[in-house]
Amino acid sequence: MNDTTSDSLDAEATRAKLEALRIEHRDLDDVIDHLIEKPPFDQLQLQRLKKRKLGLKDQILRLESQLIPDIIA
C-alpha cells in the first residue's frame, strides 16, 4: 500500500470519527435541553453533560483541522 492510499484511508477514518462525534454532540444537546425542561434538575449532571459536550467540540475541531491540508505561505 502506498502513501496516497494510506492517507485516503486515514482521511476516511477521520471523517467517520468526525461524524460519530458530531452525532454524539447533537445527542448531548438534546439530552441537555430535555434535562433543563423539567425542573428541578440535577445541576451536577448538567455540568458533566456540558463538560462532555465541550470536550466533544474540541475533538471535532481537532479532527477538522487534520482534514484541512496545510497551506504553505
N, C-alpha and C positions, 0 to 999 in steps of 0.2 A: 504494500500500500504506500502510495507516495504522499508527500506533504499536503498537496491540494485536497486529496480525498480525505485525509485525516482532519484537515482544517474544516472541510464541509461537514463532516460527521460531528466534530466538536461544536460547530455553529448550530447544527440541528439539535444536538443535546442541550445546548444553552437555550435555544428558543423554546424547547419543550419544557425545560425547568422554569423559564420565564413565564410561560403561560400558566403553569401549575401555581406559581407564586401569585400571579395576578388573580387567579380564581380564588385562592385562599384569602387574599387581601379583600376581595369583594365579599366573600362569605363572612369575614370578620366584620365588615361594615354592617352587614345585615344583622348579625348577632348583637353588635353594639347598639344598633338602632332599636332592635326588639327589646333588649335589656332596659334601655332608657325609657321606653314607652310605658313600662309598668312599675312605677314607684311603689314602695321603696325598693331600691335595687342595691346590690352588693357593690359598694364603692371600690373595694379591693379587687373584685373580679373585673370591674370596668377598667381599672388602671392596668391590670395584667393584659386584658384584651387589647387595649390601646398601645401598650408597650410592644406586644407581639406584632400588631399591625404596623407600627413604626419600623420594627426590625425587618419585616417583610418588604416594606417600601425601600429600605436601604439595600436589601439584597436585589430587589428589582432594578434599582438604579445602577448597581454594580454590574449586573449581568447585561443591562442595556449598553453600558459603556464598553463592555467587552465585544459586543456585536458591531460597534461603530469602528470602522477602520481608522487607523492612525493616519493623520494628515500631517505630512512634514512641511512646515512652513519655510 
